[in-house]
Amino acid sequence: MNRHSKFPIGSCIATSFGIGVLVGWRPEDDCHIIRALWQKRGKGAAHAYLNRNALHEPVEAAVGFQVDTTFGNGKVIAYINGSRTFTDGQFVVMVQQAEGRTNRVQMDLKRSDIKSCLSSKFIPVVEQIKEGGTLNMCHSYMNFFHIVFSNFYIKCTMYQ
């Protein structure tokens, strides 16, 4: 039995089915949970439960995410020519031409041109909240705010 996920949670991963973000891992059956497969979210987005053999290697970004490139900031709109394992492709990025301008240029970039994709690291947190922690989290926040506002009310009434 494997003791850890094949790659770090929050990594953009090339899988047998495309590029996505690794958001979880079940140790009991070595199942890796991939979200944002094919695009970030919405119509056309998918998620997958894959075994270790279907995960090939980390990549620099995933489709739909904001990235920092050697040519400026932009958004990945596609991944093309990825080969059978999706590891040899290029990112199609809509790059902001200059600071403060609305001019954007679509560019086909090599993987080495992508410097970072920081927002993908937050997807596991968002998914955890969506999957089941939402109700408990809401109750925790409600209790927290009740205590804070109760103390605030008590302090305010003491000074009147």
C-alpha positions in Angstrom: 0.0 0.0 0.0 1.3 3.4 -0.9 1.8 5.8 1.9 1.4 9.1 0.0 0.0 10.6 -3.2 2.0 10.3 -6.3 2.3 14.1 -6.6 1.6 17.0 -4.1 -2.0 18.0 -3.6 -2.7 21.2 -5.6 -0.3 20.4 -8.4 -1.3 20.7 -12.0 -1.0 17.2 -13.4 -0.9 15.6 -16.9 -3.1 12.6 -16.8 -4.2 10.0 -19.4 -7.3 12.1 -19.9 -5.9 15.6 -20.0 -4.5 18.2 -17.6 -6.2 18.9 -14.3 -5.5 19.8 -10.6 -4.8 17.1 -8.0 -7.2 17.9 -5.2 -7.2 14.7 -3.1 -6.0 11.2 -2.6 -7.6 8.2 -0.9 -5.0 6.0 0.7 -7.3 3.0 1.1 -7.5 2.4 -2.7 -4.7 4.7 -4.0 -7.3 6.8 -5.9 -6.2 10.3 -7.0 -8.9 12.9 -7.4 -8.4 15.4 -10.3 -10.6 18.5 -10.7 -10.6 21.2 -13.4 -10.0 18.6 -16.0 -10.2 20.3 -19.4 -11.2 23.7 -18.0 -11.4 25.4 -14.6 -15.1 25.0 -13.9 -18.6 25.3 -15.4 -19.9 23.7 -18.6 -17.3 21.3 -20.1 -15.3 20.9 -16.8 -14.9 17.5 -15.4 -13.4 15.6 -12.5 -11.9 12.2 -12.4 -10.9 9.5 -9.9 -7.8 8.0 -11.3 -5.3 5.3 -10.2 -1.6 6.1 -9.9 -0.8 4.8 -13.4 -3.0 7.4 -15.1 -1.0 10.3 -13.6 2.0 11.1 -15.7 3.9 14.2 -14.4 3.3 17.7 -13.0 2.8 20.5 -15.5 3.1 24.2 -15.1 -0.6 25.2 -15.4 -4.1 24.0 -16.2 -6.7 25.3 -18.6 -8.7 28.2 -17.2 -6.2 29.4 -14.7 -4.3 32.7 -14.5 -0.5 32.3 -15.1 2.6 34.4 -15.0 4.6 33.9 -18.2 7.9 35.2 -19.6 5.7 37.5 -21.7 3.5 38.8 -18.9 0.4 37.7 -17.1 -2.4 35.9 -18.8 -5.0 33.1 -18.8 -4.5 29.6 -20.1 -7.3 29.0 -22.7 -6.1 25.7 -24.1 -3.4 23.0 -24.1 -2.5 21.7 -27.6 -0.3 19.0 -29.1 0.0 17.2 -25.8 0.8 13.8 -27.2 -0.7 10.6 -25.8 0.3 11.4 -22.2 -0.4 15.2 -22.4 3.2 16.0 -21.4 4.7 17.4 -24.6 2.2 20.1 -25.5 2.0 23.9 -25.6 -0.2 26.2 -23.6 -2.4 28.7 -25.5 -2.4 31.8 -23.3 -4.3 35.1 -23.7 -1.5 37.4 -22.5 -2.1 40.9 -21.2 0.0 43.1 -23.6 0.9 45.9 -21.2 0.0 47.1 -17.7 -3.3 49.1 -17.6 -4.3 48.3 -21.2 -7.0 46.1 -22.4 -4.9 44.8 -25.3 -4.5 41.0 -25.2 -2.6 38.7 -27.4 -3.1 35.0 -27.9 0.2 33.1 -27.8 1.2 29.5 -28.1 3.8 29.0 -25.3 6.2 26.3 -24.5 5.9 24.8 -21.0 9.2 26.5 -20.1 7.5 29.9 -20.8 5.0 29.4 -17.9 6.6 30.8 -14.7 3.8 30.1 -12.2 0.2 29.2 -11.8 -0.5 30.1 -8.1 -4.3 29.9 -8.2 -4.3 26.1 -8.8 -3.0 25.7 -5.2 -6.3 26.9 -3.8 -8.5 24.5 -5.7 -8.1 21.7 -3.1 -9.2 24.1 -0.4 -12.2 25.2 -2.4 -13.1 21.6 -3.2 -12.9 20.6 0.5 -15.3 23.4 1.4 -17.7 22.4 -1.3 -17.5 18.6 -0.6 -18.7 18.6 3.0 -17.1 21.1 5.2 -19.5 23.9 4.1 -22.3 23.2 6.6 -19.9 22.7 9.5 -17.9 25.7 8.4 -21.0 27.9 8.3 -22.0 26.8 11.8 -18.5 27.6 13.0 -18.5 31.0 11.4 -22.0 31.7 12.8 -20.9 30.8 16.3 -17.7 32.9 16.0 -19.6 36.0 14.8 -22.3 35.5 17.4 -19.6 35.5 20.1 -17.8 38.5 18.6 -20.9 40.6 18.2 -22.2 39.6 21.6 -19.0 40.8 23.2 -19.1 43.9 21.1 -22.6 44.6 22.2 -21.8 44.0 25.8 -18.7 46.4 25.6 -20.8 49.1 23.9 -23.6 49.0 26.4 -21.0 49.2 29.3 -19.7 52.5 28.0 -23.1 54.2 27.5 
